[in-house]
Amino acid sequence: MFEKWAIGLANQIKKANPEETAPHDVLVFGFTLIFNLLFTILLIAMAGWVLNAFFLILQVGLSFMILRILTGGAHLNQSIACSLASLLLLIAIILLPINNVYLTFYWLLSLLLILKYAPYYEEHQLKHSVQWEAKKKGLAIVWIVVSLVIYLTLGQTGFIFGGLLQAILLTPIGIKSIHALDQFINRCFKGGDESEKAS
């Protein structure tokens, strides 16, 4: 669905100004990402409202997205499936038990998993230089530390949960699970969105 909108919008832009715009496939990819992000944020906000955990699930989503950008991860080929899977994972992670001991364990586990497994990129994804990836991993560690500081000073747990979710998805089991889900979705819905396979 988003890909069709992105293609339509890219076609209009290329028709209006073919020479001063990015290549068509770049426009399609960019618009698909924007539509998917907006849809995911809308889903997260609605789920938070329904579950009476609006700020908690927004914190989890923000932390997850920040770490996803910094550390990579396996992807689903269909953007709608990606949004729905992200939402279900965010809801599942906020159902974990909460107390000081558990949260300390979640935080420490997140830190150790990110140190061990980050970054992860699919074969078709753009990889940056080793130095750039080291800086991104350093920023991810800083974010994990910031999430602990926010919890200790403000009592907000969502950023730790978002870190835990991303850290788990970076593990070999997390990656295999996402790939298995992607294969299942592709079998059920006849392939993914070609514009996203180049991401």
C-alpha positions in Angstrom: 0.0 0.0 0.0 2.7 2.5 1.0 4.8 1.5 -1.9 1.9 2.4 -4.3 1.5 5.8 -2.7 5.3 6.3 -2.8 5.5 5.4 -6.5 2.6 7.7 -7.3 4.2 10.6 -5.4 7.6 10.0 -7.0 6.0 9.9 -10.4 4.3 13.3 -9.8 7.6 14.8 -8.6 9.6 13.4 -11.5 6.9 14.7 -13.9 7.0 18.2 -12.4 10.8 18.5 -12.3 12.7 15.5 -13.8 16.1 17.0 -13.8 16.5 18.5 -10.4 15.2 15.6 -8.3 16.7 12.4 -7.1 16.4 9.2 -9.1 12.9 7.6 -9.1 13.9 4.6 -7.1 15.5 6.8 -4.4 12.3 8.9 -4.2 10.2 5.8 -3.9 12.4 4.3 -1.2 12.4 7.6 0.8 8.7 8.1 0.6 8.0 4.5 1.5 10.2 4.9 4.7 8.4 8.2 5.6 4.9 6.6 5.1 5.9 3.5 7.1 7.4 5.6 9.9 4.3 7.8 10.2 2.0 4.8 10.1 4.0 3.0 12.8 4.0 6.1 15.0 0.2 6.3 14.6 -0.2 2.6 15.5 2.0 3.0 18.5 0.1 6.1 19.7 -3.3 4.3 19.2 -2.1 1.2 21.1 -0.7 3.3 23.9 -4.0 5.0 24.3 -6.0 1.8 24.2 -3.7 0.1 26.7 -3.6 3.2 28.9 0.2 3.2 28.5 0.6 6.0 26.0 3.9 7.5 27.2 5.4 4.2 28.1 4.9 2.7 24.6 6.0 6.0 23.0 9.2 5.8 25.0 9.7 2.1 24.1 9.1 3.0 20.4 11.5 6.0 20.4 14.3 4.0 22.1 13.8 1.1 19.8 13.9 3.3 16.7 17.0 5.2 17.8 18.9 1.9 18.5 17.6 0.4 15.2 19.1 3.3 13.3 22.4 3.0 15.2 22.8 -0.8 15.2 20.8 -2.2 12.3 18.8 -5.4 12.4 16.9 -7.9 10.2 14.0 -6.5 8.2 10.7 -7.6 6.8 10.2 -7.0 3.1 6.7 -5.6 3.4 6.3 -2.3 5.1 2.8 -3.0 6.6 4.1 -6.2 8.1 7.1 -4.3 9.5 4.7 -1.8 11.2 2.4 -4.5 12.6 5.3 -6.7 13.8 7.0 -3.6 15.5 3.7 -2.8 17.2 3.2 -6.3 18.5 6.8 -6.5 19.7 6.4 -3.2 21.5 3.2 -4.3 23.2 4.8 -7.6 24.2 7.9 -6.0 25.7 5.9 -3.6 28.0 4.1 -6.7 29.5 7.4 -7.8 31.1 7.4 -7.5 34.9 8.8 -4.3 36.4 10.8 -3.8 39.5 14.3 -2.5 40.3 15.9 -5.9 40.0 14.2 -6.8 36.8 14.9 -3.4 35.2 18.6 -3.6 36.2 18.8 -7.1 34.6 17.0 -5.8 31.4 19.4 -2.9 31.2 22.5 -5.0 31.7 21.3 -7.6 29.2 20.7 -4.9 26.6 24.1 -3.5 27.1 25.8 -6.9 26.8 23.9 -8.0 23.8 24.5 -4.7 21.9 28.2 -4.9 22.8 28.3 -8.5 21.4 26.0 -8.4 18.4 25.8 -4.8 17.1 25.8 -3.8 14.3 23.9 -6.2 12.1 23.0 -5.5 8.5 21.3 -7.5 5.8 23.5 -8.4 2.8 21.6 -5.9 0.6 21.9 -3.0 3.0 24.4 -0.2 2.8 27.4 -0.7 5.2 29.5 2.2 6.3 33.2 2.3 7.1 34.5 0.4 10.1 35.2 3.8 11.8 31.7 5.1 11.2 30.1 1.9 12.5 32.3 2.1 15.6 31.0 5.6 16.2 27.4 4.5 15.7 27.9 1.6 18.2 29.5 4.0 20.6 26.4 6.2 20.3 24.2 3.2 20.9 26.1 2.4 24.1 25.6 6.1 25.2 21.9 5.8 24.5 21.7 2.6 26.6 23.5 4.5 29.5 21.1 7.5 29.0 18.1 5.1 29.3 19.4 4.0 32.7 20.0 7.6 33.8 16.4 8.5 32.8 15.1 5.5 34.7 17.1 6.3 37.9 16.3 10.0 37.8 12.8 10.2 36.4 11.5 6.7 37.0 10.7 6.2 33.2 11.1 2.6 32.2 10.2 2.7 28.5 13.7 3.6 27.2 15.2 0.5 28.9 12.4 -1.7 27.4 13.1 -0.3 23.9 16.8 -1.0 24.3 16.0 -4.6 25.4 13.8 -5.2 22.4 16.4 -4.0 19.9 19.2 -5.9 21.7 17.2 -9.2 21.6 16.4 -8.7 17.9 20.2 -8.3 17.2 20.9 -11.8 18.6 21.2 -14.8 16.2 17.8 -16.1 17.5 16.2 -12.6 17.0 17.6 -12.4 13.4 16.5 -16.0 12.6 13.0 -15.2 14.0 12.6 -12.1 11.8 13.8 -14.0 8.7 11.4 -16.9 9.5 8.5 -14.4 9.9 9.5 -12.7 6.7 9.5 -16.0 4.8 6.1 -16.9 6.2 4.7 -13.5 5.2 6.2 -13.7 1.7 4.6 -17.2 1.3 1.3 -16.0 2.4 1.2 -12.7 0.5 3.3 -13.6 -2.6 6.6 -11.7 -2.0 7.6 -8.4 -0.6 7.9 -4.8 -1.7 10.6 -4.6 -4.3 11.3 -0.9 -3.4 12.2 -2.0 0.2 14.6 -4.8 -0.7 17.2 -2.3 -1.7 17.1 -0.6 1.8 
